[in-house]
Amino acid sequence: MATKDKNIWILLIFILSGLVVGGLLGELATKISWLWWLGYGQEFGLSSPVTLDINILKVTFSVIFRINIASIIGMAISIFIYRKV
């Protein structure tokens, strides 16, 4: 029997995979004239990198999220598949 914690992790994996696959398909769809709207979206995050320098170690950190229509559709499909499985 699966516990409730495992189901949450599986759901998160489904959602992330739907976002990634949908995002890739959205980027590919921008090259097709009648599917351009799937690639429409927003970008947010840390555009300029944050650097931590402590003489021994130097770490640079930057995160940018790109959400488009296809990634939202992919997330919805993955939640639907998760509920059916």
VEXTI-835260 format. One line per field, with one value per residue (C-alpha): residue in three letters; y, z, x. Coordinates in Angstrom, 2 decimals, padded with zeros to 5 digits. Each point is the difference from the previous one (the first is absolute). Last residue first. Layout:
resn	(ALA:...)
v	(Y:...)
w	(Z:...)
u	(X:...)
% end
This chain:
resn	(VAL:LYS:ARG:TYR:ILE:PHE:ILE:SER:ILE:ALA:MET:GLY:ILE:ILE:SER:ALA:ILE:ASN:ILE:ARG:PHE:ILE:VAL:SER:PHE:THR:VAL:LYS:LEU:ILE:ASN:ILE:ASP:LEU:THR:VAL:PRO:SER:SER:LEU:GLY:PHE:GLU:GLN:GLY:TYR:GLY:LEU:TRP:TRP:LEU:TRP:SER:ILE:LYS:THR:ALA:LEU:GLU:GLY:LEU:LEU:GLY:GLY:VAL:VAL:LEU:GLY:SER:LEU:ILE:PHE:ILE:LEU:LEU:ILE:TRP:ILE:ASN:LYS:ASP:LYS:THR:ALA:MET)
v	(006.27:002.16:002.78:000.05:000.17:003.08:001.62:-000.67:001.48:003.18:000.36:-000.49:002.66:002.40:-000.86:000.59:003.45:001.15:000.20:000.84:-000.06:001.62:-000.94:001.43:-000.98:000.60:-001.67:000.93:-002.18:000.47:003.81:000.15:001.29:-000.37:001.22:000.73:-000.14:002.68:-001.31:-001.42:-001.30:000.62:-000.77:000.21:-001.84:-000.42:-003.19:-001.69:003.15:-000.55:-003.14:001.35:001.21:-002.99:001.09:001.00:-003.62:-001.21:002.30:-001.12:-003.66:000.56:001.79:-002.71:-002.70:001.92:000.99:-003.46:-001.57:002.35:-000.80:-003.77:000.14:002.09:-002.49:-002.88:001.83:000.65:-003.63:-001.16:002.10:-001.45:-003.50:-002.56:-003.45)
w	(-012.33:-001.08:002.48:-001.10:-003.67:000.70:002.01:-002.90:-002.49:002.08:000.28:-003.75:-000.68:002.31:-001.76:-003.41:001.05:001.06:003.28:-000.07:003.40:000.53:002.81:000.64:002.54:-000.07:002.64:000.83:002.50:001.98:-000.05:001.32:-003.19:-000.36:-003.38:-000.98:-003.76:-001.80:-001.39:003.30:-000.82:-002.51:-003.62:-001.47:-002.67:-003.63:-001.47:-000.50:-001.81:-002.89:-001.08:-003.38:-001.16:001.09:001.41:003.30:000.38:000.83:003.03:001.09:-000.42:002.27:002.58:-000.10:000.54:002.94:001.61:-000.40:001.46:002.96:000.60:-000.22:002.32:002.48:-000.14:000.62:003.01:001.37:-000.53:001.88:003.01:000.04:000.38:-002.73:000.83)
u	(-003.99:-002.95:000.84:003.64:-001.04:-002.15:002.80:002.39:-002.46:-000.34:003.79:000.40:-002.66:001.87:003.26:-001.63:-001.25:003.46:001.92:003.69:001.70:003.40:002.37:003.47:002.66:003.75:002.13:003.61:001.81:003.18:-000.10:-003.63:-001.65:-003.77:-001.26:-003.61:-000.54:-002.04:-003.28:-001.19:-003.47:-002.77:-000.82:-003.48:-001.92:-000.98:001.48:-003.36:-001.24:002.41:-001.88:-001.29:003.41:002.07:003.38:-001.62:-001.15:003.52:000.17:-003.47:000.96:002.99:-002.12:-002.65:002.63:001.50:-003.30:-001.52:003.15:-000.20:-003.68:000.52:003.02:-001.98:-002.88:002.41:001.39:-003.50:-000.97:003.08:-000.99:-003.55:001.32:000.02:-001.24)
% end
